[in-house]
Amino acid sequence: MLNKYTLHPWHGIDLHEQSPELINAFIEIVPSDTVKYEIDKKSGFLKIDRPQKFSNIIPALYGFIPQTYCGENIAEYAMYKTTKKNIRGDGDPLDICVLTEKIIPHGYLLVQAIPIGGFRMFDGNQADDKIIAVLKDDAVYGNMNNISNCPALLIERIKHYFLTYKQMPGSEIKPVEITHTYDSEEAKEVILKSINDYKEYIKNA
């Protein structure tokens, strides 16, 4: 039956049938954006989070994986993988960066992506993982199946973006930290745990 209404990007887009090997990713931000957008959880529309404070840009498409959530499973896994205590999930869908050689002019679109790794990131006491993926069938990145296949400098650029994008001008305080860069198998495990967190979130909503 034809759906006459726009689906909510977080809740209305199905998990890919081949998940977590191949996933649907909803893109909020592209490298040319000078404003950070994010999904309004209630309406599903993009909203302005904040203008970028500095001239650095994210060198990848950035968004989230629909029907995922960073809750107890993500937090417990992050604590298991580190020495940190009293960690909780950040309460958002699982973030994702998608590498492509194409110039994509705008966000608010759906892509198919292959997870190749990720960053274990903490924002204060919140687990805030970032999955790194490649666009399916991309001419440059499409055959990469692990983060070790990517140019190290590119991964460092993405890491630098996340380590600095919340800093206020003049502040020396680092609001986030990245403790690990992990491979494709661990990225898939993080995705599965976020899917389980989403199921719990919806059940208790």
TORLO-792137 format. One record per residue (C-alpha): residue number from 0; residue in one letter; x, y, z. Coordinates in nm, 3 decimals. Example, Ala and Ser with C-alpha at 12.3 -4.5 7.8 and 13.67 -1.06 7.14 Angstrom:
   seq   type      east     north        up
     0      A     1.230    -0.450     0.780
     1      S     1.367    -0.106     0.714
END
This chain:
   seq   type      east     north        up
     0      M     0.000     0.000     0.000
     1      L     0.129     0.346    -0.093
     2      N     0.229     0.560     0.204
     3      K     0.090     0.909     0.142
     4      Y     0.286     1.069     0.424
     5      T     0.652     1.147     0.482
     6      L     0.808     0.889     0.711
     7      H     0.995     0.996     1.023
     8      P     1.365     0.948     0.935
     9      W     1.444     0.788     1.271
    10      H     1.143     0.563     1.317
    11      G     0.987     0.522     0.974
    12      I     1.286     0.399     0.773
    13      D     1.338     0.024     0.801
    14      L     1.661    -0.144     0.895
    15      H     1.836    -0.273     0.587
    16      E     1.761    -0.641     0.529
    17      Q     2.137    -0.710     0.522
    18      S     2.210    -0.511     0.839
    19      P     2.468    -0.480     0.990
    20      E     2.680    -0.573     0.685
    21      L     2.490    -0.319     0.474
    22      I     2.288    -0.044     0.640
    23      N     2.057     0.244     0.566
    24      A     2.198     0.579     0.677
    25      F     2.007     0.907     0.695
    26      I     2.235     1.200     0.610
    27      E     2.188     1.528     0.799
    28      I     2.510     1.716     0.709
    29      V     2.738     1.727     0.405
    30      P     3.094     1.869     0.393
    31      S     2.983     2.200     0.240
    32      D     2.752     2.284     0.533
    33      T     2.863     2.567     0.760
    34      V     2.576     2.500     1.000
    35      K     2.534     2.182     1.204
    36      Y     2.192     2.033     1.145
    37      E     2.028     1.752     1.334
    38      I     1.695     1.574     1.330
    39      D     1.424     1.708     1.555
    40      K     1.327     1.387     1.734
    41      K     0.960     1.478     1.764
    42      S     0.880     1.604     1.414
    43      G     1.148     1.436     1.201
    44      F     1.244     1.766     1.036
    45      L     1.600     1.894     1.023
    46      K     1.673     2.173     1.268
    47      I     1.970     2.401     1.315
    48      D     2.179     2.285     1.607
    49      R     2.442     2.559     1.585
    50      P     2.664     2.740     1.336
    51      Q     3.010     2.588     1.311
    52      K     3.241     2.787     1.541
    53      F     3.551     2.741     1.325
    54      S     3.629     2.684     0.957
    55      N     3.684     2.308     0.994
    56      I     3.439     2.091     0.802
    57      I     3.351     1.726     0.831
    58      P     3.518     1.542     0.541
    59      A     3.233     1.294     0.500
    60      L     2.856     1.267     0.491
    61      Y     2.723     1.269     0.847
    62      G     2.399     1.144     0.992
    63      F     2.255     0.848     1.179
    64      I     2.133     0.492     1.140
    65      P     1.750     0.473     1.157
    66      Q     1.594     0.252     1.424
    67      T     1.903     0.264     1.646
    68      Y     1.949     0.420     1.989
    69      C     2.242     0.472     2.223
    70      G     2.118     0.341     2.554
    71      E     2.215     0.079     2.812
    72      N     2.365    -0.175     2.573
    73      I     2.590     0.084     2.410
    74      A     2.693     0.220     2.751
    75      E     2.771    -0.124     2.893
    76      Y     2.975    -0.216     2.588
    77      A     3.171     0.109     2.610
    78      M     3.248     0.044     2.977
    79      Y     3.348    -0.316     2.897
    80      K     3.591    -0.191     2.631
    81      T     3.742     0.079     2.854
    82      T     3.816     0.141     3.222
    83      K     3.539     0.401     3.245
    84      K     3.256     0.379     3.497
    85      N     2.910     0.533     3.528
    86      I     2.870     0.575     3.153
    87      R     2.532     0.609     2.987
    88      G     2.426     0.624     2.625
    89      D     2.374     0.970     2.481
    90      G     2.005     0.905     2.409
    91      D     2.032     0.964     2.033
    92      P     2.034     0.742     1.726
    93      L     2.375     0.594     1.642
    94      D     2.586     0.846     1.447
    95      I     2.754     0.757     1.120
    96      C     3.003     0.911     0.877
    97      V     2.982     0.787     0.517
    98      L     3.282     0.825     0.289
    99      T     3.224     0.896    -0.080
   100      E     3.417     1.054    -0.366
   101      K     3.099     1.221    -0.491
   102      I     3.009     1.581    -0.409
   103      I     2.667     1.559    -0.244
   104      P     2.516     1.911    -0.235
   105      H     2.266     1.872     0.049
   106      G     2.155     1.649     0.334
   107      Y     1.814     1.507     0.425
   108      L     1.867     1.198     0.214
   109      L     1.897     0.823     0.253
   110      V     2.202     0.621     0.144
   111      Q     2.314     0.260     0.164
   112      A     2.647     0.222     0.341
   113      I     2.895    -0.047     0.442
   114      P     3.035    -0.014     0.797
   115      I     3.415    -0.035     0.806
   116      G     3.494     0.081     1.161
   117      G     3.426     0.351     1.414
   118      F     3.535     0.576     1.699
   119      R     3.462     0.505     2.063
   120      M     3.381     0.858     2.166
   121      F     3.276     0.996     2.504
   122      D     3.102     1.326     2.559
   123      G     3.142     1.371     2.932
   124      N     2.990     1.056     3.085
   125      Q     2.794     0.970     2.768
   126      A     2.889     0.706     2.513
   127      D     2.866     0.870     2.170
   128      D     3.009     0.623     1.916
   129      K     3.069     0.731     1.557
   130      I     3.043     0.459     1.293
   131      I     3.264     0.503     0.985
   132      A     3.120     0.361     0.663
   133      V     3.164     0.379     0.286
   134      L     2.895     0.452     0.031
   135      K     2.781     0.133    -0.141
   136      D     2.928     0.104    -0.493
   137      D     3.134     0.423    -0.452
   138      A     3.404     0.439    -0.720
   139      V     3.684     0.520    -0.473
   140      Y     3.572     0.389    -0.134
   141      G     3.314     0.124    -0.225
   142      N     3.551    -0.175    -0.215
   143      M     3.698    -0.089     0.124
   144      N     3.580    -0.331     0.391
   145      N     3.782    -0.219     0.692
   146      I     3.901     0.109     0.836
   147      S     4.261    -0.006     0.787
   148      N     4.201     0.021     0.410
   149      C     4.133     0.396     0.438
   150      P     4.404     0.661     0.415
   151      A     4.520     0.728     0.772
   152      L     4.514     1.103     0.716
   153      L     4.146     1.095     0.623
   154      I     4.057     0.906     0.941
   155      E     4.262     1.158     1.141
   156      R     4.072     1.445     0.978
   157      I     3.740     1.295     1.079
   158      K     3.870     1.233     1.431
   159      H     3.997     1.591     1.455
   160      Y     3.656     1.722     1.354
   161      F     3.481     1.538     1.636
   162      L     3.744     1.634     1.890
   163      T     3.706     2.005     1.811
   164      Y     3.356     2.070     1.676
   165      K     3.210     2.149     2.018
   166      Q     3.492     2.371     2.140
   167      M     3.403     2.729     2.208
   168      P     3.640     3.000     2.082
   169      G     3.906     3.069     2.345
   170      S     3.829     2.757     2.546
   171      E     4.102     2.504     2.620
   172      I     3.859     2.251     2.763
   173      K     3.816     1.938     2.552
   174      P     3.449     1.843     2.581
   175      V     3.489     1.504     2.410
   176      E     3.747     1.227     2.386
   177      I     3.803     0.937     2.151
   178      T     3.957     0.638     2.326
   179      H     3.961     0.385     2.042
   180      T     3.940     0.352     1.666
   181      Y     3.785     0.011     1.599
   182      D     3.746    -0.218     1.298
   183      S     3.448    -0.334     1.094
   184      E     3.362    -0.632     1.315
   185      E     3.340    -0.415     1.625
   186      A     3.141    -0.154     1.433
   187      K     2.885    -0.420     1.343
   188      E     2.868    -0.524     1.709
   189      V     2.803    -0.162     1.810
   190      I     2.528    -0.136     1.548
   191      L     2.358    -0.454     1.674
   192      K     2.369    -0.328     2.032
   193      S     2.218     0.005     1.924
   194      I     1.939    -0.183     1.745
   195      N     1.864    -0.371     2.067
   196      D     1.869    -0.041     2.257
   197      Y     1.619     0.099     2.007
   198      K     1.383    -0.194     2.059
   199      E     1.394    -0.134     2.434
   200      Y     1.348     0.240     2.384
   201      I     1.038     0.190     2.169
   202      K     0.895    -0.073     2.400
   203      N     0.920     0.162     2.697
   204      A     0.821     0.482     2.515
END
